[in-house]
Every structure is written in C-alpha cells, then in structure tokens.
Amino acid sequence: MSGDSRLETLEFRLTHLERAVQELSDVLYRQQQLLDAMSARHERLLERVEAAERKGEDPPAFEIPPHY
C-alpha cells in the first residue's frame, strides 16, 4: 500500500468518523432536550399534587374508561 493510498484511506475513515460523531452528538442533544422537558413537567406535576395535599383535597381519581 502506497503512502498516498494509505493517507486517502485514513482521511476517508476520519471523515466518516466525524460525521458519525456529529450524528451522535445531535441525537444526544435531542434526548437531553426531551429529558429536560420531561423533568420540568414532572416537577410541575409534583407541585400540583403537593398543593392539593396541602389543601386537603383528594388527589384526582383515575377513572376506568367506559369500554372496560
């Protein structure tokens, strides 16, 4: 294998690895955004439940759907 051919192979591999790393980074970013949104929603729901408990209200009942 000549030096030029070997260099081209390494450049080709590096290009693909850079693209793969960027794609993984993008996926990780989207997952973190989703996790942040879910955590915020979870906190809001906990606050609502705690507020209802302080007021002495019963937590909302989970009703069985009519098709059961």
C-alpha positions in Angstrom: 0.0 0.0 0.0 1.5 3.3 -1.0 1.7 6.3 1.3 -0.8 8.3 -0.8 -3.3 5.5 -0.8 -2.9 4.9 2.9 -3.4 8.7 3.6 -6.6 8.7 1.5 -7.9 5.7 3.4 -7.2 7.4 6.7 -8.9 10.7 5.5 -11.9 8.7 4.3 -12.2 7.0 7.7 -11.7 10.2 9.6 -14.5 11.9 7.5 -16.9 9.1 8.3 -16.0 9.1 12.0 -16.5 12.9 12.2 -19.9 12.5 10.6 -20.8 9.7 13.0 -19.7 11.7 16.0 -21.8 14.7 14.8 -24.9 12.5 14.3 -24.4 11.0 17.8 -24.0 14.5 19.2 -27.2 15.6 17.6 -29.1 12.6 19.0 -27.7 13.2 22.4 -28.7 16.9 22.2 -32.3 16.0 21.3 -32.5 13.4 24.0 -31.3 16.0 26.6 -33.9 18.5 25.4 -36.6 15.8 25.8 -35.3 14.8 29.2 -35.2 18.5 30.4 -38.8 18.9 29.2 -40.0 15.8 30.9 -38.2 16.8 34.1 -39.8 20.2 34.1 -43.2 18.6 33.6 -42.6 16.1 36.4 -41.7 19.0 38.7 -44.9 20.8 37.8 -47.0 17.7 38.4 -45.3 17.1 41.8 -46.1 20.7 42.7 -49.7 20.3 41.8 -50.0 17.1 43.9 -48.3 18.7 46.8 -50.5 21.8 46.6 -53.6 19.6 46.5 -52.4 17.6 49.5 -51.8 20.9 51.5 -55.3 22.0 50.7 -56.6 18.7 52.0 -58.1 17.7 48.6 -58.1 14.2 47.4 -55.9 13.5 44.5 -57.7 13.3 41.2 -59.2 9.8 40.8 -58.2 7.7 37.9 -61.4 6.7 36.2 -61.7 3.4 34.3 -62.6 4.1 30.7 -66.1 3.2 29.7 -65.1 0.3 27.5 -64.0 -1.8 30.5 
